Amino acid sequence: MNQPSSPLPDHPEAHLLIVDDDERIRSLLRRFLVRSGYFVTAARDAAQARRLLAGLEFDLIVLDVMMPGEDGLELTRALRKQGDTPILLLTARGDTDDRITGLESGADDYLAKPFEPRELLLRIAAILRRMPSVTSQGPKFLSLGPLRYDGAKGELWQGDTPVRLTGTEQALMRRLAQTPREAVDRPTLIEELGRDPDEAGENSERAIDVQITRLRRKIEPDPREPRYLQTVRGAGYMLVPD
C-alpha cells in the first residue's frame, strides 16, 4: 500500500478501530492513518475488537470481512444490535452482491481490496462528516405514525425511546426531512453520503436502495408497503410525514 502525504482529517480527534487478522495490513493501516492525523487502535480479530469496544468509545470501525472465526459480517450484525458506531468494511471480494451483503449487514460503507490509501481517507472522512448533528433546513419535527423525527438534532424517537440510526441512515433522514413531500433523486442522496455523483454508477444507486430498505425497516409499519418513505418512480425517494 503506497502511502502518499495526506492533508489533516476533517475530524482530527477521531478515534478509529482497525480490525484485521493480517498483521502486515493491520500495521500498515495503523501507521498510515496515524500519519494522516487520526488516533488509531488495532485489533487482530473480532474477539479482541469486542474487548476493546467494551471499554473504549470509537468514532469509526474499519473492519476486514475475511477473518477466521467470527468474520466481519457477523461482527457487524452483532454490533448493530448494540449501537450505531459507523463501520467501514474492507474485503478482497468486491463484486456487487458482496457489497450489497455488506451494506445489508449494517455497514456504512464498503471498500474492496486493493485500494488506494487516499480513497480510504476519503471514505473515512465522508462517513465522519455524516455524524455531527447538523441543523436541519426543514421542519424541526416530523411525525411518522408513532415515531417523531427531530430535525434539529437528527434524532428519531418512539415515545421516550430513541430509535437507533446509523450514520448513513441519519444522513438520509436529514436530507429527506429537509424537503418533506418532495422527491430527492438518487444522485443527490449519493452526494449527501459523501460520494461524487459524477462517478456514481449502478453500484452506488443500488447501495442507496439498500440503505433506504434498512431505513424503512425502522420507520414503516409494513416496509413492503411503505407509507412514510415512498419511492417516486423516475424521481427518487420522498419522505411523507403525517
DOKOL-389040 format. One record per residue (C-alpha): x, y, z. Coordinates in pm, 1 decimal, always signed. Layout:
<nodes>
+----------+----------+----------+
|       xx |       yy |       zz |
+----------+----------+----------+
|        X |        Y |        Z |
...
+----------+----------+----------+
</nodes>
This chain:
<nodes>
+----------+----------+----------+
|       xx |       yy |       zz |
+----------+----------+----------+
|     +0.0 |     +0.0 |     +0.0 |
|   +155.8 |   +326.1 |   -114.3 |
|   +145.1 |   +597.0 |   +149.6 |
|   +129.0 |   +945.0 |     -7.3 |
|   +126.9 |  +1253.4 |   +207.4 |
|   -227.2 |  +1348.5 |   +307.8 |
|   -396.0 |  +1658.2 |   +448.0 |
|   -509.6 |  +1657.2 |   +807.1 |
|   -852.9 |  +1497.8 |   +850.4 |
|  -1172.6 |  +1696.6 |   +892.5 |
|  -1210.1 |  +1530.8 |  +1235.6 |
|   -854.4 |  +1539.2 |  +1378.3 |
|   -959.9 |  +1396.0 |  +1714.8 |
|  -1145.5 |  +1097.1 |  +1569.0 |
|  -1051.6 |   +762.1 |  +1722.7 |
|  -1055.4 |   +471.8 |  +1475.3 |
|  -1057.3 |    +99.4 |  +1548.0 |
|   -883.4 |   -115.6 |  +1282.9 |
|   -977.3 |   -485.9 |  +1285.9 |
|   -779.3 |   -714.2 |  +1053.2 |
|   -624.7 |  -1056.9 |  +1109.0 |
|   -333.3 |   -982.3 |   +871.2 |
|    -60.3 |   -832.0 |  +1089.2 |
|   +112.8 |   -661.7 |   +796.2 |
|   -201.6 |   -492.3 |   +667.4 |
|   -306.7 |   -401.0 |  +1019.9 |
|    +28.7 |   -238.4 |  +1086.9 |
|    +33.9 |    -52.3 |   +754.2 |
|   -317.3 |    +81.0 |   +804.8 |
|   -241.2 |   +189.2 |  +1157.7 |
|    +77.3 |   +377.5 |  +1062.1 |
|    -83.9 |   +539.2 |   +758.8 |
|   -392.6 |   +658.8 |   +948.8 |
|   -185.1 |   +784.9 |  +1242.4 |
|    +29.2 |   +986.0 |   +999.6 |
|   -292.7 |  +1116.8 |   +848.4 |
|   -390.1 |  +1265.0 |  +1184.0 |
|   -618.3 |  +1006.9 |  +1344.4 |
|   -598.9 |   +829.3 |  +1677.9 |
|   -586.6 |   +457.0 |  +1594.5 |
|   -627.9 |   +135.2 |  +1792.9 |
|   -583.6 |   -202.6 |  +1622.0 |
|   -733.4 |   -546.0 |  +1689.3 |
|   -628.4 |   -877.7 |  +1536.8 |
|   -973.0 |  -1040.9 |  +1540.0 |
|  -1336.7 |   -999.3 |  +1641.3 |
|  -1275.5 |  -1122.6 |  +1995.7 |
|  -1008.8 |   -860.6 |  +2063.9 |
|  -1226.0 |   -595.8 |  +1898.7 |
|  -1513.4 |   -683.9 |  +2133.0 |
|  -1287.2 |   -645.6 |  +2436.9 |
|  -1171.0 |   -304.5 |  +2316.9 |
|  -1524.7 |   -189.8 |  +2237.8 |
|  -1636.8 |   -290.1 |  +2586.8 |
|  -1405.0 |    -31.4 |  +2740.4 |
|  -1346.9 |   +236.2 |  +2475.8 |
|  -1554.0 |   +468.1 |  +2257.3 |
|  -1463.1 |   +480.7 |  +1888.0 |
|  -1575.2 |   +720.2 |  +1617.7 |
|  -1543.6 |   +464.4 |  +1337.7 |
|  -1452.5 |    +97.5 |  +1288.1 |
|  -1252.7 |    -15.8 |   +983.0 |
|  -1329.2 |   -387.4 |   +969.2 |
|  -1192.2 |   -664.3 |   +747.9 |
|  -1457.8 |   -906.7 |   +625.4 |
|  -1246.5 |  -1218.2 |   +570.3 |
|  -1130.3 |  -1316.5 |   +919.5 |
|  -1110.4 |  -1662.3 |  +1080.5 |
|  -1366.8 |  -1736.2 |  +1347.0 |
|  -1623.2 |  -1457.3 |  +1368.8 |
|  -1591.0 |  -1274.6 |  +1037.7 |
|  -1651.4 |   -907.8 |   +966.5 |
|  -2011.0 |   -950.3 |   +854.6 |
|  -2104.6 |  -1144.0 |  +1167.5 |
|  -1936.5 |   -885.7 |  +1389.5 |
|  -2109.5 |   -601.9 |  +1203.3 |
|  -2451.8 |   -759.2 |  +1258.2 |
|  -2377.4 |   -809.0 |  +1627.3 |
|  -2251.3 |   -453.0 |  +1673.7 |
|  -2558.7 |   -309.8 |  +1502.9 |
|  -2774.2 |   -465.9 |  +1772.9 |
|  -2576.7 |   -276.1 |  +2037.5 |
|  -2501.0 |    +64.8 |  +1887.7 |
|  -2456.0 |   +284.3 |  +1584.9 |
|  -2078.5 |   +335.6 |  +1563.1 |
|  -2001.7 |   +377.5 |  +1189.3 |
|  -1846.2 |    +73.0 |  +1019.6 |
|  -1637.9 |    +65.0 |   +701.8 |
|  -1589.4 |   -288.5 |   +568.5 |
|  -1273.4 |   -393.8 |   +382.5 |
|  -1270.5 |   -706.1 |   +168.3 |
|  -1084.8 |   -876.5 |   -112.0 |
|  -1422.7 |   -960.0 |   -267.1 |
|  -1565.3 |   -651.8 |   -433.6 |
|  -1846.8 |   -768.4 |   -661.8 |
|  -2190.6 |   -614.8 |   -636.1 |
|  -2352.0 |   -897.9 |   -438.8 |
|  -2077.2 |   -880.5 |   -175.6 |
|  -2117.0 |   -504.0 |   -148.5 |
|  -2490.8 |   -536.7 |   -100.2 |
|  -2444.5 |   -811.4 |   +160.0 |
|  -2203.4 |   -586.8 |   +349.0 |
|  -2444.9 |   -293.6 |   +347.5 |
|  -2736.8 |   -514.1 |   +448.7 |
|  -2537.4 |   -635.3 |   +747.1 |
|  -2537.9 |   -277.7 |   +878.3 |
|  -2212.8 |   -133.2 |   +740.8 |
|  -2199.6 |   +234.2 |   +644.4 |
|  -1962.8 |   +177.6 |   +353.1 |
|  -1770.4 |    -97.9 |   +173.9 |
|  -1423.9 |    -76.5 |    +16.9 |
|  -1271.5 |   -353.3 |   -195.1 |
|   -905.5 |   -450.8 |   -168.1 |
|   -667.1 |   -349.8 |   -310.0 |
|   -748.0 |    +17.7 |   -265.8 |
|   -565.9 |   +347.3 |   -288.8 |
|   -486.0 |   +492.9 |    +56.2 |
|   -635.0 |   +827.1 |    -46.8 |
|   -964.3 |   +657.3 |   -125.9 |
|   -968.0 |   +506.2 |   +222.6 |
|   -911.9 |   +852.8 |   +370.5 |
|  -1191.9 |   +999.4 |   +159.5 |
|  -1433.1 |   +722.9 |   +262.0 |
|  -1347.5 |   +768.6 |   +631.7 |
|  -1385.8 |  +1145.5 |   +607.9 |
|  -1720.2 |  +1112.4 |   +429.1 |
|  -1857.4 |   +880.5 |   +698.0 |
|  -1737.4 |  +1103.5 |   +982.0 |
|  -1892.7 |  +1410.5 |   +820.2 |
|  -2232.3 |  +1244.4 |   +848.5 |
|  -2206.9 |  +1202.7 |  +1222.0 |
|  -2216.6 |  +1553.7 |  +1377.9 |
|  -2561.1 |  +1692.1 |  +1439.0 |
|  -2643.0 |  +1941.8 |  +1166.6 |
|  -2925.6 |  +2189.7 |  +1197.1 |
|  -3194.6 |  +2092.8 |   +952.5 |
|  -3320.9 |  +2340.5 |   +693.5 |
|  -3663.3 |  +2176.0 |   +702.1 |
|  -3932.6 |  +2144.5 |   +970.2 |
|  -3799.9 |  +2098.5 |  +1323.6 |
|  -4025.0 |  +1799.4 |  +1399.9 |
|  -4189.8 |  +1544.7 |  +1172.1 |
|  -4445.2 |  +1283.1 |  +1278.1 |
|  -4423.2 |   +940.2 |  +1118.6 |
|  -4706.8 |   +749.0 |  +1282.7 |
|  -4586.6 |   +658.4 |  +1634.1 |
|  -4240.9 |   +799.6 |  +1556.3 |
|  -4116.7 |  +1156.4 |  +1581.5 |
|  -3815.6 |  +1288.1 |  +1392.3 |
|  -3625.4 |  +1579.4 |  +1549.6 |
|  -3474.1 |  +1757.8 |  +1250.0 |
|  -3259.7 |  +1991.3 |  +1459.1 |
|  -3085.4 |  +1704.3 |  +1637.2 |
|  -3117.1 |  +1439.2 |  +1367.8 |
|  -3284.9 |  +1201.2 |  +1614.5 |
|  -3574.2 |   +958.2 |  +1571.7 |
|  -3793.2 |   +878.6 |  +1873.5 |
|  -4074.7 |   +639.8 |  +1955.0 |
|  -4231.2 |   +797.0 |  +2259.2 |
|  -3946.7 |   +839.4 |  +2508.7 |
|  -3732.8 |   +572.6 |  +2341.9 |
|  -3472.1 |   +670.1 |  +2081.6 |
|  -3461.9 |   +467.7 |  +1760.2 |
|  -3101.2 |   +391.3 |  +1672.1 |
|  -2991.0 |   +518.1 |  +1331.3 |
|  -2656.1 |   +452.9 |  +1171.5 |
|  -2456.2 |   +746.8 |  +1039.0 |
|  -2574.2 |   +671.4 |   +686.4 |
|  -2937.9 |   +648.6 |   +797.4 |
|  -2901.2 |   +978.8 |   +982.8 |
|  -2767.3 |  +1144.7 |   +668.9 |
|  -3053.4 |  +1008.9 |   +456.4 |
|  -3319.1 |  +1114.7 |   +707.2 |
|  -3164.3 |  +1459.6 |   +741.2 |
|  -3170.5 |  +1517.7 |   +364.4 |
|  -3517.9 |  +1375.0 |   +306.9 |
|  -3658.0 |  +1572.2 |   +602.4 |
|  -3529.4 |  +1899.2 |   +456.6 |
|  -3787.4 |  +1874.2 |   +177.6 |
|  -4078.6 |  +1661.4 |   +301.2 |
|  -4326.9 |  +1551.2 |    +33.2 |
|  -4071.5 |  +1633.5 |   -236.7 |
|  -3878.7 |  +1359.0 |   -413.4 |
|  -3499.0 |  +1354.3 |   -379.6 |
|  -3317.6 |  +1178.4 |   -663.1 |
|  -3051.7 |   +913.4 |   -613.6 |
|  -2755.9 |  +1127.1 |   -735.1 |
|  -2841.5 |  +1387.2 |   -469.6 |
|  -2858.1 |  +1121.0 |   -199.1 |
|  -2529.8 |   +970.1 |   -319.9 |
|  -2366.4 |  +1313.3 |   -293.8 |
|  -2514.1 |  +1359.0 |    +55.2 |
|  -2337.4 |  +1040.3 |   +161.1 |
|  -2002.0 |  +1179.4 |    +52.4 |
|  -1971.1 |  +1023.8 |   -293.4 |
|  -1902.1 |  +1201.1 |   -621.3 |
|  -2231.5 |  +1196.0 |   -816.1 |
|  -2039.4 |  +1220.0 |  -1145.2 |
|  -1876.0 |   +886.7 |  -1063.7 |
|  -2190.4 |   +723.4 |   -926.7 |
|  -2281.6 |   +414.4 |  -1122.0 |
|  -2522.4 |   +126.2 |  -1079.5 |
|  -2343.9 |     +0.1 |   -767.5 |
|  -2381.7 |   +336.5 |   -591.1 |
|  -2750.1 |   +356.3 |   -678.4 |
|  -2808.7 |     +1.7 |   -554.6 |
|  -2624.0 |    +90.6 |   -235.2 |
|  -2868.9 |   +378.4 |   -181.2 |
|  -3158.6 |   +138.6 |   -237.9 |
|  -3018.6 |    -95.7 |    +27.8 |
|  -2984.0 |   +188.8 |   +278.6 |
|  -3340.2 |   +301.8 |   +206.2 |
|  -3461.8 |    -54.3 |   +266.5 |
|  -3282.8 |    -61.6 |   +603.4 |
|  -3431.0 |   +274.6 |   +698.5 |
|  -3781.2 |   +160.3 |   +606.8 |
|  -3749.4 |   -131.6 |   +847.2 |
|  -3712.1 |   +122.3 |  +1127.5 |
|  -3985.8 |   +368.8 |  +1033.9 |
|  -4252.0 |   +173.0 |   +844.4 |
|  -4527.7 |    -42.2 |   +999.5 |
|  -4500.0 |   -259.0 |   +686.9 |
|  -4173.2 |   -198.6 |   +495.8 |
|  -4314.8 |   -390.1 |   +196.0 |
|  -4584.4 |   -123.2 |   +158.0 |
|  -4410.4 |   +198.9 |   +263.4 |
|  -4629.7 |   +479.3 |   +388.3 |
|  -4374.1 |   +734.1 |   +507.8 |
|  -4068.4 |   +670.4 |   +289.4 |
|  -4205.6 |   +634.2 |    -59.1 |
|  -4045.7 |   +556.0 |   -394.3 |
|  -4134.8 |   +805.5 |   -666.9 |
|  -4084.8 |   +633.8 |   -999.2 |
|  -3823.2 |   +810.1 |  -1207.7 |
|  -3766.1 |  +1074.7 |   -941.0 |
|  -3614.3 |   +908.5 |   -632.2 |
|  -3741.8 |   +887.4 |   -275.1 |
|  -3978.0 |  +1105.9 |    -75.5 |
|  -4047.9 |  +1139.0 |   +297.4 |
|  -4421.4 |  +1178.4 |   +363.0 |
|  -4489.6 |  +1268.6 |   +728.7 |
|  -4837.9 |  +1280.5 |   +883.4 |
+----------+----------+----------+
</nodes>
